[in-house]
Amino acid sequence: MLPTILTTGRPNALVRARLASAFDVHHLDEAPDREALLAAVGPRVRGLASTGHAGVGADLMDRLPALEIVAHFGVGYDPVDVGAAAARGVVVTNTPDVLTEEVADTAFGLLLATVRELSAAEGWLRAGRWETDGPYPLTRGSLRGRSLGIVGLGRIGRAIARRAEAFGLPVAYHSRRPVADVAHPWYPSAVDLAAAVDTLMIVAPGGAETRHMIGPAVFDALGPEGVLVNVGRGSVVDEAGLVEALRAGRVLAAGLDVFEDEPRVHPGLLDLPRVVLLPHVGSASVATRDAMGALQVDNLEAWFAGRTPPTPVPETPVPAR
């Protein structure tokens, strides 16, 4: 019999097709009766393909006693309770690398749009104000003379740093420890980094350890000409504190692709000038999402073929097979 796979979230067409050709697949979030589906197939589910913010917690794992692997779609895997997985001997995988350049492109595009108010300028044109009111006002912000601090210098952070250097921006960074073979200055805290730069790019993962790491102390250190961009996880930034800092002029501008309570956005962000908001589109191209989906299924196929999955997460090392 084919191994039974359960999906959470909404897998894309490529993932659906590949899973259907190799596994006995059941879609939890599309079932008319989730409880009935879990009762019927839960005992024989050996693999779980999770997508986006559809969580995989201990309660779900308890319903899947034969579970061996959770293959998550995305580089960030904070929706998966890796502690619960490790305690049960369940391997967790993610989909790094294949989305690095796409997210870095989006991050730098968001930085440019935020600093130069490009979204607002387009809105001015579309509303007919160029014709009636004249040119869009000169922007207070510019990339000229700025310095970029990156919080989280992993694969995506390094790709952003390369782009920043091409634009002539000096780069510094904060991570838990200095990164080997990186010449950029390292700062031991996000506050220290913010005090040393005027533009802060957040690429940090989510989770309890980083929740609201970027809060009032960081905003004040960044200063009234400071620009904040977040393409990591929404939970890293204290959104209510950011709204207060923007309203008070303690920070100049913000560009966000991720939010604390997606898809809901803090209403204060919607009313502010010099704020650019994107609906979590960092990796949202057909090519990149298909590459992520292919890697997600590659991990499942490798596991059930008796091979080591390509991209296990460090919290759940793969035992010798």
C-alpha positions as CSV (number, residue, x, y, z in Angstrom):
1,M,0.0,0.0,0.0
2,L,1.1,3.5,-0.6
3,P,2.1,5.5,2.5
4,T,-0.7,7.7,3.8
5,I,0.0,11.4,3.8
6,L,-2.1,14.1,5.4
7,T,-1.9,17.7,4.3
8,T,-2.7,20.9,6.3
9,G,-3.2,24.2,4.7
10,R,-3.8,24.5,0.9
11,P,-1.1,22.8,-1.1
12,N,-0.4,24.2,-4.6
13,A,-1.1,22.4,-7.8
14,L,2.4,20.9,-8.2
15,V,2.4,19.5,-4.7
16,R,-1.1,18.1,-5.1
17,A,-0.1,16.3,-8.4
18,R,3.1,14.9,-7.1
19,L,1.6,13.7,-3.8
20,A,-1.3,12.1,-5.6
21,S,1.1,10.1,-7.8
22,A,3.1,8.7,-5.0
23,F,1.0,8.6,-1.9
24,D,-2.5,7.9,-0.4
25,V,-3.3,11.6,0.2
26,H,-5.9,13.2,2.4
27,H,-6.5,17.0,2.8
28,L,-7.4,17.9,6.4
29,D,-8.3,21.5,5.8
30,E,-10.6,20.7,2.9
31,A,-12.5,17.9,4.7
32,P,-16.2,18.5,5.3
33,D,-15.7,16.9,8.7
34,R,-12.1,17.2,10.1
35,E,-12.8,15.0,13.1
36,A,-14.3,12.2,10.9
37,L,-11.3,12.3,8.6
38,L,-8.9,12.1,11.5
39,A,-10.8,9.2,13.0
40,A,-10.8,7.4,9.7
41,V,-7.2,7.9,8.5
42,G,-5.3,9.3,11.5
43,P,-4.0,5.9,12.7
44,R,-2.3,5.1,9.4
45,V,-0.9,8.6,8.5
46,R,2.8,8.3,8.3
47,G,3.7,11.7,6.7
48,L,2.3,15.2,7.0
49,A,2.7,17.9,4.4
50,S,2.1,21.3,6.1
51,T,1.7,24.6,4.3
52,G,2.0,28.2,5.4
53,H,0.5,29.1,8.8
54,A,-1.5,25.9,9.1
55,G,0.0,24.7,12.4
56,V,1.1,21.2,13.3
57,G,0.9,21.0,17.1
58,A,1.2,18.3,19.7
59,D,-2.5,17.8,19.7
60,L,-2.6,16.9,16.0
61,M,0.5,14.7,16.3
62,D,-1.3,12.8,19.1
63,R,-4.0,11.9,16.6
64,L,-1.4,10.5,14.2
65,P,0.4,7.7,16.2
66,A,2.2,6.3,13.1
67,L,3.5,9.8,12.1
68,E,7.2,9.7,11.0
69,I,7.8,13.0,9.1
70,V,6.4,16.5,8.8
71,A,7.4,18.2,5.6
72,H,6.8,21.9,5.9
73,F,6.3,24.2,2.9
74,G,8.5,27.3,3.7
75,V,11.9,28.2,5.1
76,G,10.4,29.3,8.4
77,Y,8.9,26.4,10.2
78,D,7.6,28.0,13.4
79,P,4.0,26.8,12.8
80,V,5.4,23.3,13.5
81,D,5.9,22.3,17.1
82,V,9.4,20.9,16.6
83,G,9.8,20.1,20.3
84,A,6.7,17.9,20.2
85,A,8.0,16.3,17.0
86,A,11.4,15.6,18.4
87,A,9.9,14.1,21.6
88,R,8.0,11.7,19.3
89,G,10.9,10.8,17.0
90,V,9.2,12.7,14.1
91,V,11.5,14.3,11.6
92,V,10.7,17.8,10.4
93,T,11.9,19.3,7.1
94,N,11.5,22.7,5.5
95,T,12.2,24.3,2.1
96,P,15.3,26.6,2.4
97,D,17.6,27.9,-0.4
98,V,15.1,27.7,-3.3
99,L,13.3,30.9,-2.2
100,T,16.4,32.9,-1.1
101,E,16.9,35.1,-4.1
102,E,13.2,35.8,-4.6
103,V,12.7,36.9,-1.0
104,A,15.8,39.0,-1.2
105,D,14.5,40.7,-4.3
106,T,11.2,41.4,-2.6
107,A,13.0,42.7,0.5
108,F,15.1,45.2,-1.4
109,G,12.1,46.3,-3.5
110,L,10.1,46.9,-0.4
111,L,13.0,48.9,1.0
112,L,13.1,51.1,-2.1
113,A,9.3,51.5,-2.1
114,T,9.3,52.5,1.6
115,V,12.2,55.0,1.5
116,R,11.1,56.7,-1.8
117,E,7.3,56.4,-1.1
118,L,6.8,54.7,-4.5
119,S,3.4,53.2,-3.6
120,A,2.1,56.6,-2.5
121,A,3.5,58.2,-5.6
122,E,1.7,55.7,-7.8
123,G,-1.5,56.3,-5.9
124,W,-1.0,60.1,-6.5
125,L,-0.8,59.4,-10.3
126,R,-3.7,57.0,-10.4
127,A,-5.9,59.4,-8.5
128,G,-5.3,62.1,-11.1
129,R,-3.5,64.3,-8.7
130,W,-0.4,64.8,-10.9
131,E,-2.6,66.6,-13.4
132,T,-4.7,68.5,-10.8
133,D,-2.2,69.1,-8.0
134,G,1.2,68.9,-9.7
135,P,4.2,66.7,-9.0
136,Y,4.2,64.3,-6.1
137,P,6.0,66.1,-3.1
138,L,9.7,65.5,-2.7
139,T,10.3,62.5,-0.5
140,R,12.0,63.1,2.9
141,G,13.7,59.7,2.6
142,S,16.4,58.5,0.2
143,L,18.8,55.6,0.1
144,R,21.7,58.0,-0.4
145,G,23.9,58.2,2.7
146,R,22.0,55.4,4.5
147,S,23.5,52.4,6.3
148,L,21.7,49.0,6.5
149,G,21.5,46.8,9.5
150,I,20.2,43.2,9.0
151,V,18.7,41.3,11.9
152,G,19.2,37.6,10.9
153,L,22.2,37.0,8.6
154,G,21.2,33.6,7.2
155,R,20.8,32.7,3.6
156,I,18.3,35.4,2.8
157,G,20.1,38.0,5.0
158,R,23.3,37.4,3.1
159,A,21.5,37.8,-0.3
160,I,20.0,41.1,0.9
161,A,23.5,42.2,2.0
162,R,24.9,41.6,-1.5
163,R,22.2,43.7,-3.0
164,A,22.8,46.5,-0.4
165,E,26.5,46.5,-1.3
166,A,25.6,46.9,-5.0
167,F,23.6,50.0,-4.0
168,G,26.5,51.4,-2.1
169,L,25.1,50.9,1.4
170,P,27.4,49.9,4.2
171,V,26.0,46.8,6.0
172,A,26.1,45.6,9.6
173,Y,24.2,42.8,11.3
174,H,22.9,41.2,14.4
175,S,22.6,37.5,15.0
176,R,22.9,35.2,18.0
177,R,26.6,34.9,17.3
178,P,29.1,36.3,14.6
179,V,28.8,34.5,11.3
180,A,32.0,33.0,10.0
181,D,33.5,34.4,6.8
182,V,31.4,37.6,7.0
183,A,33.3,40.9,7.0
184,H,30.3,43.1,8.0
185,P,30.4,44.4,11.6
186,W,28.4,42.3,14.1
187,Y,26.4,43.7,17.0
188,P,25.4,41.7,20.0
189,S,21.9,43.0,20.2
190,A,19.2,44.5,17.9
191,V,19.3,47.7,20.0
192,D,23.0,48.0,19.5
193,L,22.6,47.4,15.8
194,A,19.8,50.0,15.5
195,A,21.9,52.6,17.2
196,A,24.6,52.1,14.6
197,V,22.5,52.3,11.5
198,D,19.5,54.2,10.2
199,T,17.8,51.4,8.2
200,L,16.9,48.1,9.7
201,M,15.9,45.0,7.7
202,I,14.3,42.2,9.7
203,V,14.9,38.6,8.4
204,A,14.7,36.8,11.7
205,P,12.6,33.6,12.2
206,G,9.5,33.6,14.4
207,G,9.0,31.8,17.7
208,A,9.1,32.6,21.4
209,E,12.8,33.5,21.4
210,T,12.3,36.3,18.9
211,R,8.8,37.5,19.7
212,H,8.7,41.3,19.9
213,M,12.5,41.4,19.7
214,I,12.0,44.6,17.7
215,G,10.2,46.9,20.1
216,P,10.3,50.4,21.5
217,A,13.9,50.3,22.6
218,V,14.9,49.4,19.0
219,F,12.7,52.0,17.5
220,D,14.2,54.7,19.7
221,A,17.7,53.6,18.9
222,L,16.9,53.7,15.2
223,G,15.8,57.3,15.5
224,P,13.5,59.8,13.7
225,E,15.1,59.2,10.3
226,G,15.0,55.4,10.8
227,V,13.4,53.1,8.3
228,L,12.2,49.6,9.4
229,V,11.5,46.7,6.9
230,N,10.3,43.3,7.9
231,V,10.4,40.3,5.6
232,G,11.0,37.7,8.4
233,R,8.1,36.9,10.7
234,G,5.5,39.3,11.9
235,S,5.8,38.2,15.5
236,V,9.4,39.6,15.6
237,V,8.1,43.2,15.5
238,D,5.9,44.8,18.2
239,E,3.3,46.2,15.8
240,A,1.4,48.3,18.4
241,G,4.8,49.8,19.5
242,L,5.7,50.4,15.9
243,V,2.4,52.3,15.2
244,E,3.1,54.5,18.3
245,A,6.7,55.2,17.1
246,L,5.5,56.1,13.6
247,R,2.8,58.4,14.9
248,A,5.1,60.2,17.3
249,G,7.8,60.6,14.6
250,R,10.3,58.4,16.5
251,V,10.7,56.4,13.3
252,L,10.4,57.8,9.8
253,A,8.9,54.9,7.8
254,A,8.2,51.2,7.7
255,G,7.7,48.5,5.0
256,L,6.1,45.2,6.1
257,D,5.5,42.0,4.2
258,V,4.6,40.0,7.3
259,F,2.3,40.7,10.2
260,E,1.7,39.5,13.8
261,D,-1.8,38.2,13.1
262,E,-2.0,37.5,9.3
263,P,-4.0,38.1,7.3
264,R,-5.3,40.7,9.8
265,V,-3.2,43.9,9.8
266,H,-3.0,46.3,12.7
267,P,-5.5,49.0,11.8
268,G,-3.1,51.8,12.9
269,L,-0.7,50.8,10.1
270,L,-3.3,51.3,7.4
271,D,-3.8,55.0,8.2
272,L,-0.2,56.1,8.4
273,P,1.9,57.9,5.7
274,R,5.3,56.5,4.8
275,V,4.2,52.9,5.5
276,V,4.2,50.3,2.7
277,L,2.3,47.1,3.3
278,L,2.5,43.9,1.3
279,P,0.4,40.7,1.8
280,H,3.3,38.3,2.5
281,V,4.5,38.0,-1.1
282,G,8.2,37.6,-0.4
283,S,8.4,34.2,-2.2
284,A,5.2,34.5,-4.1
285,S,6.1,33.8,-7.7
286,V,5.0,30.7,-9.6
287,A,8.6,29.6,-10.2
288,T,9.7,30.0,-6.6
289,R,6.6,28.5,-5.0
290,D,6.8,25.5,-7.4
291,A,10.5,25.0,-6.4
292,M,9.4,25.1,-2.8
293,G,6.7,22.6,-3.4
294,A,9.0,20.3,-5.3
295,L,11.5,20.3,-2.4
296,Q,8.6,19.6,0.1
297,V,7.7,16.5,-1.9
298,D,11.3,15.5,-2.4
299,N,11.7,15.3,1.4
300,L,8.7,13.0,1.7
301,E,9.7,10.8,-1.2
302,A,13.3,10.5,0.1
303,W,12.1,9.5,3.6
304,F,9.7,6.8,2.3
305,A,12.4,5.5,-0.1
306,G,14.7,4.9,2.9
307,R,16.9,7.9,2.1
308,T,17.9,10.9,4.2
309,P,15.5,13.9,3.4
310,P,17.4,16.8,1.7
311,T,16.5,19.5,4.2
312,P,15.8,18.3,7.8
313,V,15.7,21.0,10.4
314,P,18.4,20.9,13.1
315,E,15.9,20.3,16.0
316,T,14.9,16.9,14.6
317,P,18.1,15.3,13.2
318,V,17.5,12.3,11.0
319,P,18.6,9.0,12.6
320,A,20.9,6.6,10.7
321,R,18.8,4.6,8.2
